[in-house]
Amino acid sequence: MIFPVARWFVWDPCISPVGSVSAPDVSFVEPLLRRRLSSLARMSLRVAYDCAHDIPNARFVFASQHGELARTVTMLESLAEKEALSPAVFSMSVLNASAGLFSILQKNVAPSTAISAGCSSFGYGLLEAGLQLASNPQLPVLFIYADESVPAVYGQDDQHRNVTHAVGLLLQTSAEMHIHCTTSSNNDIPSDEAQSRAFVRCLEQGHADWHDAGKTWFWEKECR
Amino acid sequence: MDAMKLEIKRLIIEALDLEDTTPADISDDAPLFGDGGLGLDSIDALELGIALRKKYQLQLEASDAGNREHFRSVSNLARFVQSHVQAA
């Protein structure tokens, strides 16, 4: 599979010496909508806006491994305390919350898709975006991946994979940069980094590979 | 009554995550919902109902035709809550 990448943006949190985490600038979102944005939605919309603010008819695919899991935890805690669920939290707890917000923000009525596929959510989400472009090469496709560490209550420590960041790619047939993706089966030790970070390494350095669940993903950059 | 209005404004700001809004920004008689006022939506109405129930044990019925009037402005809400608190 070949992905023509016309634009790409990454948002990474900066952690200050006192441990506070920076938030992305989303001042382009009007205040009444902005107040409903989770930290995941903020970074998703930041890179989506950077990639496609001037392309109102782009189709878009949003992918995340854990999505708005933090909101689900908030609701489960309310239920455990026999409190009423917050309608605002409930309405924004679905996987396609950011995709919906993006369509409202951009007044973009093109089809959108939300994908979650375990720790390979980035790879399969990008595959979906690439296939959408192949099915209709005239219209660009925006691909957004964002994820956050799993809430502590799950007792699953994924800090070492450094998953919290967002990546946006604009796929367009006229792009000069092409990313070739191949996969193969093997039993290599699972990679220690998030799949999306391996892909960013390819964008920056020319190639990268990533292993999990008996599969190796390999990406290579070519500039025409 | 002014104390109650201020209390309601603080409740609205807190319950609805109105970043960058202060009680002074909300006028007593401006419409809370739709255009020409605070611009709140239907999710805010539900959220506000839950906050009022939690703080004042106010029981709101979805079918109550009076809700629209009670939720029109800060003044109306303050009057409604005041009458409920006094009756309780």
HADDOCK unambig.tbl for C-alpha pairs under 7 A between the chains (distance, minus, plus):
assign (segid A and resid 35 and name CA) (segid B and resid 17 and name CA) 5.89 0.50 0.50
assign (segid A and resid 35 and name CA) (segid B and resid 18 and name CA) 6.49 0.50 0.50
assign (segid A and resid 35 and name CA) (segid B and resid 19 and name CA) 6.45 0.50 0.50
assign (segid A and resid 86 and name CA) (segid B and resid 47 and name CA) 6.23 0.50 0.50
assign (segid A and resid 87 and name CA) (segid B and resid 43 and name CA) 6.10 0.50 0.50
assign (segid A and resid 87 and name CA) (segid B and resid 46 and name CA) 6.51 0.50 0.50
assign (segid A and resid 87 and name CA) (segid B and resid 47 and name CA) 5.90 0.50 0.50
assign (segid A and resid 88 and name CA) (segid B and resid 43 and name CA) 6.05 0.50 0.50
assign (segid A and resid 88 and name CA) (segid B and resid 47 and name CA) 6.85 0.50 0.50
